[in-house]
């Protein structure tokens, strides 16, 4: 579902980390 390239964008949206 979530591609490794999209991980940085998803993490930013989820504000996780």
PQR file of N, CA, C, O and H, with PARSE charges and radii, in Angstrom:
ATOM      1  N   UNK A   1       0.848  -1.204   0.000 -0.4000 1.5000
ATOM      2  CA  UNK A   1       0.000   0.000   0.000 -0.0000 2.0000
ATOM      3  C   UNK A   1       0.885   1.256   0.000  0.5500 1.7000
ATOM      4  O   UNK A   1       0.865   2.047  -0.943 -0.5500 1.4000
ATOM      5  N   UNK A   2       1.647   1.414   1.065 -0.4000 1.5000
ATOM      6  CA  UNK A   2       2.509   2.613   1.163 -0.0000 2.0000
ATOM      7  C   UNK A   2       3.895   2.305   0.585  0.5500 1.7000
ATOM      8  O   UNK A   2       4.608   1.441   1.096 -0.5500 1.4000
ATOM      9  H   UNK A   2       1.663   0.772   1.831  0.4000 1.0000
ATOM     10  N   UNK A   3       4.263   3.005  -0.467 -0.4000 1.5000
ATOM     11  CA  UNK A   3       5.587   2.761  -1.074 -0.0000 2.0000
ATOM     12  C   UNK A   3       6.676   3.426  -0.233  0.5500 1.7000
ATOM     13  O   UNK A   3       6.423   4.419   0.449 -0.5500 1.4000
ATOM     14  H   UNK A   3       3.684   3.706  -0.882  0.4000 1.0000
ATOM     15  N   UNK A   4       7.880   2.876  -0.285 -0.4000 1.5000
ATOM     16  CA  UNK A   4       8.970   3.446   0.532 -0.0000 2.0000
ATOM     17  C   UNK A   4       9.187   4.908   0.162  0.5500 1.7000
ATOM     18  O   UNK A   4       9.620   5.691   1.008 -0.5500 1.4000
ATOM     19  H   UNK A   4       8.086   2.070  -0.840  0.4000 1.0000
ATOM     20  N   UNK A   5       8.904   5.289  -1.046 -0.4000 1.5000
ATOM     21  CA  UNK A   5       9.107   6.689  -1.453 -0.0000 2.0000
ATOM     22  C   UNK A   5       8.016   7.561  -0.847  0.5500 1.7000
ATOM     23  O   UNK A   5       8.215   8.757  -0.633 -0.5500 1.4000
ATOM     24  H   UNK A   5       8.552   4.653  -1.733  0.4000 1.0000
ATOM     25  N   UNK A   6       6.858   6.957  -0.572 -0.4000 1.5000
ATOM     26  CA  UNK A   6       5.755   7.735  -0.003 -0.0000 2.0000
ATOM     27  C   UNK A   6       5.840   7.764   1.516  0.5500 1.7000
ATOM     28  O   UNK A   6       5.190   8.585   2.164 -0.5500 1.4000
ATOM     29  H   UNK A   6       6.696   5.986  -0.745  0.4000 1.0000
ATOM     30  N   UNK A   7       6.635   6.872   2.080 -0.4000 1.5000
ATOM     31  CA  UNK A   7       6.765   6.817   3.543 -0.0000 2.0000
ATOM     32  C   UNK A   7       7.090   8.192   4.128  0.5500 1.7000
ATOM     33  O   UNK A   7       6.404   8.616   5.058 -0.5500 1.4000
ATOM     34  H   UNK A   7       7.162   6.205   1.553  0.4000 1.0000
ATOM     35  N   UNK A   8       8.094   8.902   3.633 -0.4000 1.5000
ATOM     36  CA  UNK A   8       8.447  10.221   4.170 -0.0000 2.0000
ATOM     37  C   UNK A   8       7.264  11.176   4.115  0.5500 1.7000
ATOM     38  O   UNK A   8       7.081  11.981   5.028 -0.5500 1.4000
ATOM     39  H   UNK A   8       8.651   8.558   2.878  0.4000 1.0000
ATOM     40  N   UNK A   9       6.467  11.102   3.070 -0.4000 1.5000
ATOM     41  CA  UNK A   9       5.312  12.002   2.960 -0.0000 2.0000
ATOM     42  C   UNK A   9       4.230  11.569   3.933  0.5500 1.7000
ATOM     43  O   UNK A   9       3.615  12.401   4.600 -0.5500 1.4000
ATOM     44  H   UNK A   9       6.616  10.448   2.329  0.4000 1.0000
ATOM     45  N   UNK A  10       4.000  10.270   4.011 -0.4000 1.5000
ATOM     46  CA  UNK A  10       2.960   9.759   4.918 -0.0000 2.0000
ATOM     47  C   UNK A  10       3.331  10.065   6.360  0.5500 1.7000
ATOM     48  O   UNK A  10       2.482  10.494   7.142 -0.5500 1.4000
ATOM     49  H   UNK A  10       4.500   9.594   3.470  0.4000 1.0000
ATOM     50  N   UNK A  11       4.588   9.849   6.717 -0.4000 1.5000
ATOM     51  CA  UNK A  11       5.047  10.112   8.094 -0.0000 2.0000
ATOM     52  C   UNK A  11       4.840  11.577   8.431  0.5500 1.7000
ATOM     53  O   UNK A  11       4.483  11.919   9.558 -0.5500 1.4000
ATOM     54  H   UNK A  11       5.278   9.500   6.081  0.4000 1.0000
ATOM     55  N   UNK A  12       5.066  12.442   7.449 -0.4000 1.5000
ATOM     56  CA  UNK A  12       4.901  13.883   7.686 -0.0000 2.0000
ATOM     57  C   UNK A  12       3.427  14.195   7.922  0.5500 1.7000
ATOM     58  O   UNK A  12       3.083  15.008   8.780 -0.5500 1.4000
ATOM     59  H   UNK A  12       5.356  12.165   6.534  0.4000 1.0000
ATOM     60  N   UNK A  13       2.567  13.540   7.154 -0.4000 1.5000
ATOM     61  CA  UNK A  13       1.118  13.781   7.299 -0.0000 2.0000
ATOM     62  C   UNK A  13       0.629  13.204   8.627  0.5500 1.7000
ATOM     63  O   UNK A  13      -0.174  13.823   9.325 -0.5500 1.4000
ATOM     64  H   UNK A  13       2.847  12.880   6.457  0.4000 1.0000
ATOM     65  N   UNK A  14       1.127  12.004   8.971 -0.4000 1.5000
ATOM     66  CA  UNK A  14       0.685  11.369  10.213 -0.0000 2.0000
ATOM     67  C   UNK A  14       1.401  11.995  11.403  0.5500 1.7000
ATOM     68  O   UNK A  14       1.009  11.787  12.551 -0.5500 1.4000
ATOM     69  H   UNK A  14       1.779  11.501   8.404  0.4000 1.0000
ATOM     70  N   UNK A  15       2.456  12.764  11.124 -0.4000 1.5000
ATOM     71  CA  UNK A  15       3.224  13.408  12.208 -0.0000 2.0000
ATOM     72  C   UNK A  15       3.766  12.362  13.164  0.5500 1.7000
ATOM     73  O   UNK A  15       3.782  12.573  14.377 -0.5500 1.4000
ATOM     74  H   UNK A  15       2.775  12.933  10.191  0.4000 1.0000
ATOM     75  N   UNK A  16       4.207  11.238  12.627 -0.4000 1.5000
ATOM     76  CA  UNK A  16       4.758  10.176  13.484 -0.0000 2.0000
ATOM     77  C   UNK A  16       6.281  10.174  13.371  0.5500 1.7000
ATOM     78  O   UNK A  16       6.820  10.200  12.265 -0.5500 1.4000
ATOM     79  H   UNK A  16       4.194  11.066  11.642  0.4000 1.0000
ATOM     80  N   UNK A  17       6.969  10.143  14.497 -0.4000 1.5000
ATOM     81  CA  UNK A  17       8.438  10.130  14.436 -0.0000 2.0000
ATOM     82  C   UNK A  17       8.935  11.454  14.928  0.5500 1.7000
ATOM     83  O   UNK A  17      10.144  11.683  14.970 -0.5500 1.4000
ATOM     84  H   UNK A  17       6.531  10.122  15.395  0.4000 1.0000
TER
END
